[in-house]
Structures are given as structure tokens and as C-alpha cells.
Amino acid sequence: MRVSICFVLIHFISLNLVAQDDTFPESKMAVVILRNNEHIIGQVLENSDTKLLLVLRGNEKREFDKTEIRFYKVLDENDIVIKGKYMFPTSAKPGYFLTTNAFTLGNTKLSINGAYLTYTDLQIPISKSMDIGFGGILGAPLTTSFKAKFSIGSTIHMGIKTYASWASYFDIYSSMVAGQALFTTGNRERNITFGPGIGLLRIDEDNIGFLFSTFGLKSRISQKFSIVAEGMYGKGMHPSSQFLGIFSGMGGVQYHIGQRNIWSWGIGLAGAQSIFYNFWGIPTSENEMFPMFYYGFRKIFGAKK
């Protein structure tokens, strides 16, 4: 498991290093997309009402009439260019599969997610840095959430998220509350998140405290696809000497349909870890694992003016 996580991290970091030559953090670098879908990237020399003059690599100068241009943007540290193509950012899904990062919806008016095409959650921004959410399975109101984000610079983001749920289909007398801190580095298209949390599960008259943590990463690799991986671990605050906790891990892709729609597919493993002692007091760990998968669709509606 540790080897797999290290491999994924190395792959993620290498993708960022490969892309560094193309992201152009200099203040006057810009992308121009012509009406024939040609992408040109260069340094802005002149920008008037009718003309745009760029210096391309190799000191070649190229002038554009504004009527030729379909899209123009001065690049910043949040923009990504891969193999000479500008990646249009997506606002449809700031998170991973079942886990999330510190980013909020921002200017989006409304976001609807259908995980497994049975669970549906509705997310509504109440400001550029705060969201509220409501979720349910097959129409039953089950879960509410709140998320707030704080940023340090452009690549370090911290968030808090709280959850509350009632009356699950598994036990109508159950309820849960939980809170999570989210630490994200990167931008919306390429990021890594670690999120420790604490919660309380109530079943009938029993209260069960638990700790959990999540890990997620995302890397945009083309106009249509992002690679996504995530992991979760949870344990009771007063576990038995035998039961250590539950865990899961998935990897997969997000398929971008424009900037407002995303299909997600993931596959992985989930399980529980226990430890047993033999007659001589020698511990033996035992893992029960089973495959898991994820599929879902998220759509956003509009953006605030």
C-alpha cells in the first residue's frame, strides 16, 4: 500500500514538472485561440482594440487581428498548458470521488452530483469561499454539509467541512455528525489533499466516537481527462484490541464534457484490518478486502455575474 501511494505521488509530481515549461508563470504570457482552434502562446508586446502582437518561442513575432481570435487570456499560475494546448478549467467537480478538497464552488450557482446514480447531493455557494449542501438516497433527506475555504497565496488552501446525517436506510434511529480539516496544495486542476477528521455516530442509545482521514489527488492530463486517486481510513476512538480500522482506496478518471459536466469512474479496494494474538502472544494481522467501484455524474448550472 505504501509503495502504491509513493508511486502515485511520484507520478503526480513528475506530471507537474513536465508541465512547468508550459504553464508560463511570467506576468505577460498569454494564450490565443483562433477560430480554427489553433492555440498560440507567447509574450504580449502590444494589445490594442484591433490588434494583438505576441513574441513566440525563438523570438518570432506574430500579429493577430482581433476578429481572428476566439479566445484570449493572460496566463497565471492557475492555468495549465499541455503540449501547446490550453486546458480550459472545469468548475463542475472540485473534489475527487467520494472525498473532497479545500476548494469551494466559487461563482457557480448550483451543483448537482449523482453518485452511483442513486445518491444525489445538491451544493449551493453562499459566497465565493463557502458552500452548503444537501444529500439523499432515492429522495430521502439524509445529509447536510457546510464547507469554508481559506487560501495562503495561490497554491496553499485550507478548508473546514462539517457533516450531519439522520435516519439512514440501514437504521432509521441512527444519526451522525462529523467535522474535517482539509489541506490542499496546488490548483483546481492539479492538487493533493490530506483531510483528518473526527465524528460521532449514534445508533439507538449508543454513541460511538471515531477518527478518520482522507487522501486525494487529481492531475489534469488533457482537455477531456483527469487522473484521480483517493484513500480513506477510519477507526473508533476506543477500538477493541483486535479491530484496527477500515480503509479504502480507489483510482480512476474524470471525463470532462465542457466546463460544466463531468463523468467519473473509479475502481479499488475496501476492507477492514484486525490483529490477533496466538498462544505465545505473537500478533498476526488479518485484512478482509473486497473490490469497490465508483461512477457518478456532476453538473453545474450557471455562474454568478
QUIUR-V798885 format. One record per backbone hydrogen bond with DSSP energy under -0.5 kcal/mol. CO is the residue of the C=O (numbers start at 1). NH is the residue of the N-H. If there is no record, write none. Layout:
BEGIN
CO_NH + CO_NH
END
This chain:
BEGIN
1_5 + 2_6 + 3_7 + 4_8 + 5_9 + 6_10 + 7_11 + 8_12 + 9_13 + 10_14 + 11_15 + 12_16 + 13_17 + 14_18 + 15_19 + 16_20 + 17_20 + 18_21 + 19_22 + 19_23 + 20_23 + 20_24 + 26_29 + 28_44 + 29_75 + 30_42 + 31_73 + 32_34 + 32_40 + 33_70 + 33_71 + 34_37 + 38_34 + 38_40 + 40_32 + 42_30 + 43_55 + 46_53 + 50_66 + 51_48 + 52_64 + 53_45 + 53_46 + 54_56 + 54_62 + 55_43 + 56_59 + 60_56 + 62_54 + 64_52 + 65_68 + 65_69 + 66_69 + 68_35 + 71_33 + 73_31 + 76_79 + 80_87 + 82_85 + 85_82 + 86_88 + 99_96 + 105_108 + 107_304 + 110_301 + 111_123 + 112_299 + 113_115 + 113_121 + 114_117 + 114_297 + 115_118 + 115_119 + 118_138 + 119_115 + 120_136 + 121_113 + 122_134 + 123_111 + 124_132 + 127_130 + 129_149 + 130_126 + 130_127 + 131_147 + 132_124 + 133_145 + 134_122 + 135_142 + 135_143 + 136_120 + 136_138 + 137_140 + 140_137 + 140_142 + 142_166 + 143_135 + 144_164 + 145_133 + 146_162 + 147_131 + 148_160 + 150_158 + 151_153 + 152_155 + 152_156 + 155_157 + 155_186 + 156_152 + 157_184 + 158_150 + 159_182 + 160_148 + 161_180 + 162_146 + 163_178 + 164_144 + 165_176 + 171_168 + 171_174 + 173_204 + 174_167 + 175_202 + 176_165 + 177_200 + 178_163 + 179_198 + 180_161 + 182_159 + 182_184 + 183_194 + 184_157 + 185_192 + 189_220 + 190_187 + 191_218 + 192_185 + 193_216 + 194_183 + 195_214 + 196_181 + 197_212 + 198_179 + 199_210 + 200_177 + 201_203 + 201_208 + 202_175 + 203_206 + 206_203 + 207_209 + 208_201 + 209_237 + 210_199 + 211_235 + 212_197 + 213_233 + 214_195 + 215_231 + 216_193 + 217_229 + 218_191 + 219_227 + 224_256 + 225_221 + 225_222 + 226_254 + 227_219 + 228_252 + 229_217 + 230_250 + 231_215 + 232_248 + 233_213 + 234_246 + 235_211 + 236_239 + 242_244 + 242_275 + 245_273 + 246_234 + 247_271 + 248_232 + 249_269 + 250_230 + 251_267 + 252_228 + 253_265 + 254_226 + 254_256 + 255_263 + 256_258 + 257_260 + 257_261 + 259_91 + 259_92 + 260_300 + 261_257 + 262_298 + 263_255 + 264_296 + 265_253 + 266_294 + 267_251 + 268_292 + 269_249 + 270_290 + 271_247 + 272_288 + 273_244 + 273_245 + 274_286 + 276_284 + 278_281 + 281_283 + 282_278 + 284_276 + 286_274 + 287_289 + 288_272 + 290_270 + 292_268 + 294_266 + 295_116 + 296_264 + 297_114 + 298_262 + 299_112 + 300_302 + 301_109 + 301_110 + 302_109
END
